[in-house]
C-alpha cells in the first residue's frame, strides 16, 4: 500500500507493488545457493563456511572471485526477468552486500559486483521491471545472520567507522539509482537491523542520516526502511515526520518460531489474515507499506534455512 508520492511524477505511476527478490546473487546465502557451500569437506565442521565472509576466506580472494564471477554471470539471466514480467511482476528487489561498494584490505570479501548489477538494471529497463536496490549487509553485521554476509556477534552500531562505511555504501547505491533512473525506483538503506542488539532510537538515528544522503541526491526513488521486526503498532517509532516518498518494509514468515510451526493449515491462513489486518490499521498517510519478503512455508526443513550446520525446529534439532 503506497502513499501518494510527493514531488515525483514518475513514482505516481506505481499504485501497487507485485515483486520478488533476486536473493542470493550479490550476497550469497547457503540456503539459496547450497552448491557453492557443498564443495567443502562436510565431514570436518570447522572446514565448512557458513556465510559469504567465511566462503571467501576459505577459498582465498583469487578463487573466490573466479567462482563468484561465474555465479554473478549465470545465476540470474535476462530470460528470468522476462518470465517475471510476463507473469505480472512489476518490481524486483536486489539484495547487495556493502563490500560491493566499500571493501577494506583486511576483509576476505571480493568485489566486482557492480557491472553485473548494472547489467540486471539494463535488463529491467528493457522488460519494464522496476528495481529496488537493497543494502542487505553492513560492516560489522547489522543482525549477526548469514543474510548479512557474516554470521557473527553483530558489531555494526558499536563503531562509528561501521556506520560511516554503511552510509558510504548507501551513497554509492543511490548514485546507481541516479545513473539508472529509468530502472531504479527504490533504495532500501539496510535489511533487518537488529532491534534486539541496539535501541530503536539508535537505528532511527541511522535511518535519518541515510535519508539525508538519499534525498540530497534524488527525490525520485522510494526511501525504504525495515521495521526491525516491530509490530505495526510500534512502526511510528522508526519514522521521522519530515520524510517524503518513504516505504516501511515488513517481512512475514511463519516457520521461524517453535509455536507457529505447530499450527494447522487453517491457523496459518488465519495468521496471514491477522497480519494483513494489522498492516492496514497502520497510519499510512506519511509512509507506505511493502511486504519485502514473505514465504508460504510452514516449517523450517529447507536445507540450511536456519544456517549451515544448524538443525530445524520442525525436526527438533535446533
C-alpha positions, 0 to 999 in steps of 0.5 A: 500500500503506497502513499501518494508520492510527493514531488515525483511524477514518475513514482505516481505511476506505481499504485501497487507493488507485485515483486520478488527478490533476486536473493542470493546473487550479490550476497550469497546465502547457503540456503539459496545457493547450497552448491557453492557451500557443498564443495567443502569437506562436510565431514570436518565442521570447522572446514565448512563456511557458513556465510559469504565472509567465511566462503571467501576466506576459505577459498582465498580472494583469487578463487573466490572471485573466479567462482563468484564471477561465474555465479554473478554471470549465470545465476540470474539471466535476462530470460528470468526477468522476462518470465517475471514480467510476463507473469505480472511482476512489476518490481524486483528487489536486489539484495547487495552486500556493502563490500560491493561498494566499500571493501577494506584490505583486511576483509576476505570479501571480493568485489566486482559486483557492480557491472553485473548489477548494472547489467540486471538494471539494463535488463529491467529497463528493457522488460519494464521491471522496476528495481529496488536496490537493497543494502542487505549487509553492513560492516560489522553485521547489522543482525549477526545472520548469514543474510548479512554476509557474516554470521557473527556477534553483530558489531555494526552500531558499536563503531562509528567507522561501521556506520560511516562505511554503511552510509558510504555504501548507501551513497554509492547505491543511490548514485546507481539509482541516479545513473539508472533512473529509468530502472531504479525506483527504490533504495532500501538503506539496510535489511533487518537491523537488529532491534534486539542488539541496539535501541530503536532510537539508535537505528532511527538515528541511522535511518535519518542520516541515510535519508539525508544522503538519499534525498540530497541526491534524488527525490525520485526513488522510494526511501525504504526502511525495515521495521526491525521486526516491530509490530505495526503498532510500534512502526511510528517509532522508526519514522521521522515526520519530515520524510517524503516518498518513504516505504516501511518494509515488513517481512512475514514468515511463519516457520521461524518460531517453535509455536507457529510451526505447530499450527494447522493449515487453517491457523496459518491462513488465519495468521496471514489474515491477522497480519494483513489486518494489522498492516492496514490499521497502520497510519499510512498517510506519511509512509507506505507499506511493502511486504519485502519478503514473505514465504508460504512455508510452514516449517523450517526443513529447507536445507540450511534455512536456519544456517549451515550446520544448524538443525530445524525446529520442525525436526527438533534439532535446533 
